[in-house]
Amino acid sequence: MQDLLRRYGPGLTFMMGLLVAFWLLMLVIVPNITLFEQSFRPYLPVTEIGGPRDTYSLNNYLKVFDGKVEKSFLGHVFTIPVHVYTFSLTIFYSMLVTVICFLMAYPLAYYLAKIVNPKSLPTLLLLLFIPLWVSEVLRAFAWWIILAFKGPLNALLQGIGLIEDPIRWTNMGYAGVVIGLVYTYVLFMLFPVYNAIQSLDSNQIEAAEDLGAPWWKIHWRIVLPHAKPGIASGSVMVFMLSAGSLLVPSILGSTTSQWFTQTIDQWFKDALDWNTASAYAFLLLLVCTLFVTLAMWVFRVKLSDIAK
């Protein structure tokens, strides 16, 4: 705060603080408090709102256990609530997207931070930023065209002889959703990891090389521990954004795939039941937060590491 006062003066600092407070209060805190309060109330006709039936309960949250679906796993058939099953798949594939984004982003981040010519770095970063100039909707539709039955991907694979018949990529369960989410959010993994690796003293890498350490041990013992805050920050962002994505699963999802946010959207728009939709939304937020907290505990990552 002292730096802001010294740099901008009391008047401009007060205005910036006021705008930030307004944004947090009116666009984040108040809407979420309203939805949280509505999530405990039943869905009633307008004439009955405020009446004797308008009471607080956990019924909206318990609806997640309604409806059963039979699934088989390792030869065993079991029943599971359909919405719990959808939520479980959303968490699993969000984890998969996070892992794939890390595997793609880490080598590129290391290359940009420690190998590339500094004169070429601004150009490469600009090229990486270009996809962010296009809206998420257009990027999802672009991948829908690429993955189409008669799309460029199948034409390329057939042209080089890898496949004989076209593949219906968007009908392969969650394959299209995972591809779209990885493309959409991989930069949210790349830049935190790049910033973390860039701060590593290159002399440590050179010393390890001089002592005869293999490349994998250099990354395992030096680079990865130093980049842990960036990896944690990128993983949290990619996982939460993937689990909360709606456009990509709606556009690239198949008839057999269902993202939990699509279920929430159906409660909002199709059923017009904002109370149950609010409960589902807070369940998603709560469980994802608990899952991230558990992962931070398992990998011994502190909140201060993510905030760096």
C-alpha positions, 0 to 999 in steps of 0.5 A: 500500500505504501508503494501505491501511495508513493507512486500514484498519490492518495487520490488515485490510490483511493480510486483504485482501491474503491474500484477493486472493492466494488468489483469484489463486492458487487460482482463476486461476493454479493452474487455468490452469497445470493446463490448460496442462500438460494441453494438451501431454499426449494424451487417454488412458484412465485406465489409461494415464495416466502410462504410456509413451504419456503424453508431452508433444507439440504434437499437441493444438495441431496438431489445429486444422489437421485437417479441410478445408473449401472456401470461395470468395472473390472467385470463387476457391475455396480449402481451409482447415482448418475450425477455422482458418476458425472461429477466423478468423470469430470474430476478424473478428466480434469486431472487428466487434462492437468497432467497432459498440460504439464507434460506439454508445458514443462519441456517448452517452458524449460526451452524458453527459459534456459535454451532459446536465444534471448533475442528470439524470446519475445517473438516466441512468446508473442506467437504463444499469446496469439491463441488468447486473442481469439475467444474460447468459443471460436477456438472450440469451434475450430477444434470441432472442425479439425476433429470432424469426420471429414475434417483436416485431421482425418485427411492428414492422417489418411494422407500420410497412411496412418489410418485407412478410414476416417475416425469420428473423434467427437464420438469417442467419449471424452476425447474431443473434450480433453483435446479442446481443454488441453489446447484452451488451458495449456498456456495457463500451465506454461507461463507459471512454470516458465516464470519459475524456471526462469528464476533458477540460477543456470550455474546450478545446472552447469555445475550438475553437468560438470559433475556428470549428472545425467539430464533426467537427474538434473531435472528431477533434483534441481529444476523440478524442485525449484519450479514447484511453485509454478507447477502448483500454480499452473496445476490449480488454474488448469484443474479448476478451469477445466472442471468449471468449463462449459463451452468446450464440453458443450461443443466438443462433447459426444453423446456419451460424455457429460460434464458436470457443468452441463448438468448445472446448466440444464438445471438453470436453463432447461428446468429453470430450477435455480435453487438446485443449480446453485446447490450443484454449483457450490458442490462443484466449488466445494469438492474441487477446493477440497480436492486441490487442498488434498493434492497440495497436502500430498505433494507438500505444496503450501498456499504461499507457493501458489501465490508466488 
